[in-house]
Amino acid sequence: MGAIAQATSAKPIRILVVDDAALVRKMLKEGLARAQDLEVVGAARDPYEARDMLVKLRPDVMTLDIEMPKMDGLEFLRRLMPQFPIPTVVVSSLSQKGSRMAIDAMAAGAVDVVGKPSRDLGYRFEQMMDELQVRVRNAAKVNRSLLRCRIPQSGPPKAVRSNFDSTDKVIAIGSSTGGTEALFEILREMPVNSPATVIVQHMPPGFTKALAARLDSQVALTVKEAEHGDRLSNGRVLLAPAGQQCRVVRSGGHYQLALKTAPPVRGHCPSVDVLMHSMAQQVGRNGVGVILTGMGRDGAEGLKLMRESGAKTIGQDEATSVVYGMPKVAKELGAVERQVPLSRVAGAITVALKGRAGR
């Protein structure tokens, strides 16, 4: 059992650890228990044990290994979430298969992911545990009513076009916890000839490429993990890679991305603030900034600078945010010009872009 915080009335966050490896279960239990506000109430070696423990122990958060025998974590989530929605942090290997399954787990209802190094687990254990503790705390604050297994869309994505008349416009989107599925909901509704879009989604290194690939396969727009020097063009969505700060820069008659390994800003690399700062400086009134679900305040000040530069700014509302943190701070700061439900964000972007026509 984990240590319970002393001299405070706050109850610790109760956690169920699910992993088929006994050594990993032991390390996760001991690592999480070091934090006074976290308590490991159980550890299961497979989904069948986990199911029984969930019913009996009623934990606040579950950590879940994806690659397990008998039933993998992805299938477990797909069966579990419709009946027993619980905030889940996936602890996944950084292999290509592991990262792909972790992204699929987000679609099945998981709220976050932490990378489990395939080698030197002991060497990187402290770093991994620090990250896991933060993500468990964030997971405990999510809106449980929004945790569900998304029903896949049938048929190919619709390639709808719109009458955008300028190639100088740029869309910048920032998101964190709950953002992977929010991005899908928005991008699938965007016209195929939408202006260039740059996204910062808070994720650990090793997972943004898999997220870009899944989005690319399910929306009409072209989505890829960004590379330094990528040119911004209509119909193209660039997802900032984890571990690099991302800026929009002007190069001659077009915009492109500048990526750089740099320290975190507000605890994040890439940072939404860094991206939107560059949008305010380089794109100005031709920009549209969007802040989505997520913990903390990253992006609020950058979005405010965008609004002050003449850009249109949009925030996701509280009712549809898995975590109403980033959009709330942005709204309170005066950075959000228009706040809308997730289902209306794509439409709000389109309206904002058309509002720039002829100006």
CORLIN-V445296 format. One record per residue. N is the residue number from 0. PSI is psi in radians with two decimals (none if undefined). NEAR is the number of other ideal C-beta (glycine too) atoms within 8 Angstrom. Layout:
BEGIN
n	psi	near
N	PSI	NEAR
N	PSI	NEAR
END
This chain:
BEGIN
n	psi	near
0	2.54	5
1	2.85	12
2	2.44	8
3	2.34	7
4	2.40	9
5	2.77	5
6	0.57	3
7	2.58	5
8	-0.18	2
9	2.35	6
10	2.51	4
11	2.71	11
12	2.16	12
13	2.21	12
14	2.43	16
15	2.17	17
16	2.26	14
17	2.00	16
18	2.43	14
19	-0.27	7
20	2.13	7
21	-0.71	6
22	-0.75	6
23	-0.73	11
24	-0.78	12
25	-0.78	8
26	-0.70	10
27	-0.75	16
28	-0.84	12
29	-0.68	8
30	-0.75	12
31	-0.63	17
32	-0.23	12
33	-0.46	7
34	2.26	9
35	-0.41	8
36	0.11	8
37	2.45	14
38	2.10	12
39	1.97	14
40	-0.18	9
41	2.80	9
42	2.16	11
43	2.55	11
44	-0.18	9
45	2.93	12
46	-0.49	14
47	-0.78	8
48	-0.70	10
49	-0.71	14
50	-0.80	10
51	-0.68	8
52	-0.62	12
53	-0.76	14
54	-0.73	8
55	-0.75	6
56	-0.42	10
57	1.05	6
58	2.88	13
59	-0.58	7
60	2.58	15
61	2.35	14
62	2.42	18
63	2.16	16
64	2.53	15
65	-0.78	15
66	1.67	10
67	2.68	13
68	3.03	4
69	-1.07	6
70	2.19	8
71	2.85	9
72	-0.54	15
73	-0.83	11
74	-0.65	9
75	-0.81	13
76	-0.75	15
77	-0.60	9
78	-0.57	8
79	-0.84	13
80	-0.71	14
81	-0.54	7
82	-0.51	5
83	1.28	7
84	2.04	9
85	2.35	12
86	2.15	12
87	2.27	14
88	2.06	17
89	2.30	16
90	1.78	13
91	2.62	17
92	2.76	12
93	0.23	11
94	2.87	7
95	-0.75	6
96	-0.77	8
97	-0.76	13
98	-0.65	15
99	-0.76	11
100	-0.60	14
101	-0.72	15
102	-0.69	14
103	-0.57	10
104	-0.55	18
105	-0.65	13
106	-0.45	13
107	0.00	12
108	-0.18	15
109	2.61	13
110	-0.27	14
111	2.98	10
112	2.54	16
113	2.38	14
114	2.29	12
115	1.92	13
116	2.39	10
117	-0.38	6
118	2.78	4
119	0.77	6
120	-0.70	11
121	-0.70	5
122	-0.70	5
123	0.17	9
124	-0.80	10
125	-0.78	6
126	-0.77	7
127	-0.74	14
128	-0.66	12
129	-0.78	8
130	-0.72	10
131	-0.71	15
132	-0.76	12
133	-0.77	8
134	-0.53	12
135	-0.76	15
136	-0.75	11
137	-0.73	13
138	-0.60	14
139	-0.27	10
140	0.05	8
141	2.80	14
142	1.78	9
143	-0.49	8
144	-0.29	5
145	0.00	10
146	2.06	13
147	2.82	8
148	2.02	10
149	2.38	9
150	2.11	4
151	2.52	5
152	2.41	7
153	2.53	3
154	2.97	3
155	2.73	3
156	2.59	8
157	2.22	6
158	1.22	6
159	2.46	7
160	2.76	7
161	2.93	9
162	0.94	5
163	2.38	13
164	0.27	5
165	2.50	9
166	0.09	7
167	-0.09	6
168	2.59	14
169	2.40	16
170	2.31	15
171	2.25	17
172	2.34	14
173	2.37	20
174	2.83	18
175	-2.17	16
176	2.17	15
177	-0.05	16
178	-0.47	13
179	-0.72	13
180	-0.52	10
181	-0.69	15
182	-0.74	14
183	-0.81	13
184	-0.66	12
185	-0.88	15
186	-0.55	14
187	-0.35	12
188	-0.09	7
189	2.45	14
190	2.60	9
191	-0.38	10
192	0.42	8
193	2.63	15
194	2.85	12
195	2.41	13
196	2.30	15
197	2.32	17
198	2.36	13
199	2.01	17
200	2.11	14
201	2.01	10
202	2.70	10
203	2.73	9
204	2.45	10
205	-0.13	9
206	-0.31	15
207	-0.57	14
208	-0.71	10
209	-0.66	12
210	-0.77	13
211	-0.72	12
212	-0.71	10
213	-0.76	12
214	-0.74	14
215	-0.59	10
216	-0.22	5
217	-0.04	9
218	2.84	12
219	-0.49	9
220	2.76	12
221	2.13	7
222	2.31	11
223	2.72	11
224	2.27	9
225	2.63	13
226	2.68	8
227	2.28	8
228	-0.05	7
229	2.34	10
230	2.43	7
231	2.22	13
232	2.75	8
233	2.47	9
234	0.06	8
235	2.33	11
236	2.20	14
237	2.15	14
238	2.08	14
239	2.30	16
240	2.48	14
241	2.42	12
242	-0.02	7
243	2.41	12
244	2.50	12
245	2.24	14
246	2.60	13
247	2.28	15
248	2.66	10
249	2.31	6
250	1.75	6
251	-2.14	4
252	0.23	2
253	2.96	10
254	2.62	12
255	3.00	11
256	2.45	16
257	2.08	11
258	2.46	12
259	2.34	8
260	2.06	5
261	2.87	6
262	2.70	4
263	2.62	7
264	2.18	11
265	0.55	9
266	0.12	6
267	2.47	11
268	1.79	11
269	2.76	14
270	2.39	14
271	-0.67	16
272	-0.75	13
273	-0.80	14
274	-0.86	18
275	-0.49	16
276	-0.85	11
277	-0.59	12
278	-0.76	17
279	-0.69	15
280	-0.69	8
281	-0.57	11
282	-0.62	14
283	-2.27	10
284	-0.21	8
285	0.10	10
286	2.74	16
287	2.15	15
288	2.41	18
289	2.26	15
290	2.21	19
291	-3.09	19
292	2.47	18
293	2.75	17
294	2.53	9
295	-2.73	10
296	0.15	10
297	2.26	16
298	-0.38	16
299	-0.84	14
300	-0.66	10
301	-0.70	17
302	-0.65	19
303	-0.73	12
304	-0.66	11
305	-0.80	16
306	-0.73	15
307	-0.43	7
308	-0.08	13
309	-0.02	6
310	2.71	15
311	2.44	13
312	2.45	16
313	2.45	17
314	2.56	15
315	2.49	16
316	2.97	12
317	-0.72	7
318	-0.52	5
319	0.02	10
320	2.24	16
321	-0.69	11
322	2.03	15
323	1.25	9
324	-1.20	15
325	-0.81	20
326	-0.59	18
327	-0.85	9
328	-0.72	11
329	-0.72	17
330	-0.79	11
331	-0.50	6
332	-0.17	10
333	0.27	7
334	-0.38	14
335	2.09	14
336	-0.63	6
337	2.24	10
338	2.27	9
339	2.80	12
340	2.78	9
341	-0.70	14
342	-0.25	6
343	0.07	8
344	-0.80	16
345	-0.75	11
346	-0.68	9
347	-0.65	11
348	-0.80	15
349	-0.77	12
350	-0.75	8
351	-0.70	12
352	-0.74	15
353	-0.50	10
354	-0.29	7
355	-0.17	11
356	2.34	9
357	0.11	3
358	none	4
END
